[in-house]
Amino acid sequence: MIAIALNPGFVMMAGALLLLGAPQTLRAPIMVAAAIGALGLLLSPDFGRYDAFAQIGLQMVPLNLDELSQVFGLAFIGATILIALYGGARDRRFEDAAILLLAGAATAALFVGDLVSFVAAAALAGLAAAWIVFCVDDERAQRAGARLLLWQGLEGLLLLAGVAFQLSDGLRNEFGQMDARSIGGALFLGGLAIRVGAPLAHVWLKDVVSNASSTGATALAIFPAMIGVYGLARAFPGEPALVYGALGMIVIGSAFACAESDLRRAAAYSLLAQIGLAIAAIGFGAPMAVAGAAAHAFALCFAYGLIFMALGALLRRFGTTDAAGIAGAARAAPLTTFFLMLGGLSAAATPGLAGYASYAVLHDALGRQEWLVLALLAPTTIALTAAHTACRPVLAALRAPPVGAGARQAVPAFAMLLGMVLAAFLCLVVGLAPDWLYGLTPPPVRFAPFTPGRLGAVWALIGAAGASFIALRALRLTPPERPLRLLDMDALYRGPLAGAGRWAGVVLLRLYGVWQSTSAAFAHAAGEAFTSFARGGDRPYGDKLAAAASFAAVAGLLAIIFATAY
Amino acid sequence: MSAAEEKPKVRWGALALFVGALALALLGAALDFATPRASPAMADRAGAASVIGLAGALIAALGAWLMRLALARKERRGGPS
């Protein structure tokens, strides 16, 4: 067998270019073919670094294949195939190209072996993500895309400055373990923190996901943040600062996921909390914890991919993903509701589904260290996920529809159902036979998740959380579902800060206007005075006073000249 | 079919979910208690897990109330900026 050493992401990026000129019927097959081609390139060569070359004095490595990049790469390629099938029925040329470009750039970022190439691939993925949001013909989406560009620009700046400091310290361009206590490492960590949605930078994910199309939101939920998780696992395993950031992500993500009325925004917050769990494990740094984090990222791609696909199908049918707006979905769209529940259960680590396979390893790894908070964090996050991501959307779908409300939109296209079926199948396959996933993690782990003790504890955890939440809902002890918008960090820069910026702009414009008018008046007055003086010189005898002044000036000038000359 | 006729079925759906979740919790507890362990860690036992689950649901409900009270803002006509 011939092994071709080429970065798998390049094939998908080339496919994205091809999509721009392809007819609608060929676009989904091209996306799938590009992903399968990338899969072939991922699996054919042995682990190692390929085709390194020097460019402007730096060692560039376009392909570096190891366990960590492989497990993330398989998740990305699988997700690309799912998204291609899911979005195959719609006719949106530029969005298809943007999605494949995002998937390709994200995959390329996984397999490059040097820092400069990683930053370039991550920046390209950021641009493609913004392009996906811009493809939605809506003013809110355009603004959300612009805000995403700002976040991505800040992140790219931090990453690039981090690499520059790293190189100026005499360190190599190789993408490996970095020191967060050096300036370069700290800046690089800051860039990756924005990418994963660390506290204070957590708003971009829910912002873009809630403004993108059904297919675009699925891609945006999977690829951009997971590049950050990969980068942290590669560069900062065992970094204690990650644990504190992850704690913040879990608390913020869970709190907002409980309270948000829009289910896509709630799912984005829930995803943040789950990513926080993986990052806490990376911060802990033990081999089993890092393996669990990689496995969890893998499982999250499919569990949350399924959730966002189901929510996208509801968006197509009901025109909204607000919890109050999907009442009656259980009857009108039973399959979609079932897939929504399956995705939620998978995210909540229900045994037999993908989330459990990774959660079991994470829970075991976090339980082995001395932090009681971390040991309790994993089950608490799962309990909250069971309540707000598994139970709440299904209860909202089970509510009676308002009187007179009918099906407002077309039923989900067959392609959408096909994508959801395949995602559900992958969740089941990973959940029921997780050994192959454990064999792919860095390092491979030998783990038995289906022991009676582990199963009993997780069943009790999820069952108690679900039953308690449903009972609380029945007793009306949970807030009623109604459309609302919660203030988050972005309210600061979209509200007071944006207002302050506008106010400062107006004040500066006015000051500039005052400066312009004052200088014009001054120049006019000076010109008038000079003109008047010049006219006086033209008519030396017209005015006695002017003539005397002119005579005195000339006499004084001559006196000075004679005095200095002799 | 009118909304009034649909109501009981909706309740049945939620009830089925509740019964399923409760059965899962009880099954987990039974399985856990039937499993002898050499050195049981408290956080891994079904009793502790059930308490965490109950606490999680309470946090989800209480947190939602508090978050909405503190952070909800009204929708303006024409949408947010």
Interface residues (C-beta under 8 A of the other chain):
Chain A: E139 R140 R143 S254 A255 F256 C258 A259 G328 A330 R331 G367 A375 L376 P379 T380 I382 A383 L384 A386 A387 H388 C391 R392 V394 L395 L398 R399 A400 P401 P402 V403 P452 G453 R454 L455 G456 A457 V458 W459 A460 L461 I462 G463 A464 A465 G466 A467 S468 F469 I470 A471 L472 R473 A474 L477 T478 P479 P483 L484 R485 L486 L487 D488 A491 R494 G495 A498
Chain B: S2 A3 E6 K7 K9 V10 G13 A14 L17 F18 G20 A21 L22 A23 L24 A25 L26 L27 G28 A29 A30 L31 D32 F33 A34 T35 R37 A41 A43 D44 R45 A46 G47 A48 A49 S50 V51 I52 G53 L54 A55 G56 A57 L58 I59 A60 A61 G63 A64 W65 M67 R68 L71 A72 R73 K74 E75 G79 P80 S81
